[in-house]
Amino acid sequence: MSGDLGAGKTRLVKGFARGLGFRGRVHSPTFALVNVYSGGRLTIFHLDLYRLETREQILAAGLEEYLNPRGVALIEWAERLENENGKIETGGRLMRVKFEITSETERRISYEDSGA
């Protein structure tokens, strides 16, 4: 997921978790980097890369294991994972969701599914 602060990325994760049957509290992992939500149909690995500026910092932080988890990885600020060719390399399916703030109460959300 990509988009400015306050655009709705964590809100989407809350809805996604609820849809998978997770009933606990979902919050942004900005300082923890990763929150794991289990107890639903799939385990969710919620990553927030806001504090990490480059792909190298992300990999040095040991977050690579979450890019192909046993479950679903929902990644805020995912564009920071792009390699020099603008690609995000994962071992699984990649879906991009972009949030644009159009007004205080409205968002434009675009979605791209790479298939696989």
ABEGO torsion letter per residue (X at the ends): XBEBBGAGAAAAAAAAAAAAGBABBBBBAAAAGBBBBBGBABBBBBBBAAABABAAAAAAAGAAAAABBBEBBBBBGAAAABBAAGBBBBABBBBBBBBBBABAABBBBBBBBAEX
